[in-house]
């Protein structure tokens, strides 16, 4: 499953200016001889070694960032010992800066396009290319082991370069990426002999008609995780079966919909050590020649270790009970690609007492959610997606389902809920029942919808969420919202780091409340809301401390955007055009701005203007 | 879709649909105007719609569901799997008031005039001239289509190639619906 990572943002990385102001305690002029009896100080190289040995134990990013600010020596040694680097915005710095600062990187986590690009709000070919990163790292980090990319454009050539440049390469994770195909995957499979993880998650993979499964080396593999559910291409099942048999460490396997239920059955019988399974297509081929239907339940029964189940594409619901033998052990269940009715769903969920993560389509209805609430007392994360994702669709879930969940699942930490009807009362109830909430994302699909019982705006509901859920770090709002809702966010949302706003608010004051009141705000994405120049200017004290700001279809003028760009030289202010190139447009179509250490990027396409 | 009951026969039974039998029955009974272009307000007996503005155009990227997920829903319920099939490109065609859906192969037409002529013959109506600014002014029917993203568009708005590759189904709207759609565009 893909999850947006909750990262801890580093403090502004204007390290150079800060370093120059501090005098390091160990000056380079000190004697390099052994410790003299009068001097209490150690030679540089000893100190460096000691530091290195100590700092290598620091794992957390924020700890490391703090340590690197102590003095020049600590900055240098920390740079030598950091093996895992997180870059939340690939345009915040250049690849060269990365390789100059950190010398021994083993693992890179890189994020590219802003999230709203997923919803067609950005033209294609905007950027976020992996190419400059992989070519720079190929020279600097021969011992690179792990690359984890999100919303990055990766080409087959990039994958080939990666496969050839890093002999110890172990983990490739591509989430919401595009630009490559099965031919690139084949090269990785073939050349990365130490590969443990190959996870392709919600990425667009072109079908180059290459049998990439057969490209894995013939001997026993190191594979621990193989996920290809997003690959829309048939695979060679015989080769897959053989691969699974010669992968004794394989724990996680996510198949695509071209693997039939019978084939899954065979795989399971040969791989009982799996802990995480993504089934392929979950339907029985009625035309098959076998007289007897395979005992699917027996295959699942053999998998005593499976705790995470997903897939179920092209589901024939009558086969769902086959998974019952593993349900009691499940901690994670993803039904979000399966159109399951409440009647089919309830017998399954009643056995899932240990469930912590549950994703599903709204086809399970409020009734299904009530069943979840009754059984899944350990639930931490809930995501309900719409089967019919249109603004005026029927919407089979409502405040009733959410209320039931809040009453039954008190340990809930993360909610994503698509619906057509909601009430303030349900949100208020949730805010009281679920104090552990850190992520609350509600999408009332019809725009500007008020509380459908009282007819009032959804201000009080969201207000209660920000006020009572004291650990809240991520919030997405929807429905009819006035400036009051934003007043609440500014007053109570002190830990909020990510905020998503769409079709909400009345005036600039709304955005001002947030920019002035939320000190931890890192990522702000706004669309189609009446926020203008006054609001934008009110946040200038914050933008260097944020990862990015996205505002599309708001009321920003080009002049104001230029002013901001002028006033803040380390901020890259991108204006992304729309279809009509009318110079006299009153408002900017899309503003995307972010801090950067290396100035504006050189690869911006035609439709992007960097101010 | 709202179908007329002709001579007390429920013609829904003879509707050509893709999808497993038994699914979506409940949805259908409550579903009055969801398939109508979302450029119009839902019917007023839906109480939660009463405060929404009169005309809504389909909005890009809303609701915020990734196309990857939307495509999966299509794959799940579309046994014919039109998306992957390059040799034929059947789309369902419905006309307001007509009892049956028809299916046509878009690939057999090379341009809009050919398509429109075929539709006229199939459903026995006449369609006016299409012009870019005013749509199908003066015509009693308006041909619309649903594209890959689920948006309802006017037939003729985009170049033919783009249309034929992204059109998922066609709907011929008539009467007042047609005029409302036209004026909203």
Boltz contact constraints between the chains, C-beta under 6 A:
constraints:
  - contact:
      token1: [A, 118]
      token2: [B, 66]
      max_distance: 6.0
  - contact:
      token1: [A, 119]
      token2: [B, 61]
      max_distance: 6.0
  - contact:
      token1: [A, 119]
      token2: [B, 64]
      max_distance: 6.0
  - contact:
      token1: [A, 120]
      token2: [B, 60]
      max_distance: 6.0
  - contact:
      token1: [A, 120]
      token2: [B, 61]
      max_distance: 6.0
  - contact:
      token1: [A, 121]
      token2: [B, 61]
      max_distance: 6.0
  - contact:
      token1: [A, 202]
      token2: [B, 68]
      max_distance: 6.0
  - contact:
      token1: [A, 314]
      token2: [B, 76]
      max_distance: 6.0
  - contact:
      token1: [A, 337]
      token2: [B, 72]
      max_distance: 6.0
  - contact:
      token1: [A, 389]
      token2: [B, 63]
      max_distance: 6.0
  - contact:
      token1: [A, 389]
      token2: [B, 65]
      max_distance: 6.0
  - contact:
      token1: [A, 389]
      token2: [B, 70]
      max_distance: 6.0
  - contact:
      token1: [A, 390]
      token2: [B, 150]
      max_distance: 6.0
  - contact:
      token1: [A, 391]
      token2: [B, 38]
      max_distance: 6.0
  - contact:
      token1: [A, 392]
      token2: [B, 34]
      max_distance: 6.0
  - contact:
      token1: [A, 392]
      token2: [B, 38]
      max_distance: 6.0
  - contact:
      token1: [A, 392]
      token2: [B, 42]
      max_distance: 6.0
  - contact:
      token1: [A, 393]
      token2: [B, 34]
      max_distance: 6.0
  - contact:
      token1: [A, 394]
      token2: [B, 27]
      max_distance: 6.0
  - contact:
      token1: [A, 421]
      token2: [B, 48]
      max_distance: 6.0
  - contact:
      token1: [A, 443]
      token2: [B, 63]
      max_distance: 6.0
  - contact:
      token1: [A, 445]
      token2: [B, 63]
      max_distance: 6.0
  - contact:
      token1: [A, 452]
      token2: [B, 48]
      max_distance: 6.0
